[in-house]
Amino acid sequence: MSEPTVAEATDSIYASLQANNADIDAHIAALKAALTREGIEQAVFDPTRLAQTTVRAAN
């Protein structure tokens, strides 16, 4: 199995966020490794794909 690219690792993080952060630490580690391999300093995330929590005010 080959190491994931930055794009693949980023997609895995999005999927993890949708799955209640399942294996998020492993996906972040894979992203960090991919960034290093590809010589990229930072990852770019699409804010529309990030999980959002709805907070309700107590009555």
Order of alpha helices (4+ residues) and beta strands (2+ residues): alpha-alpha
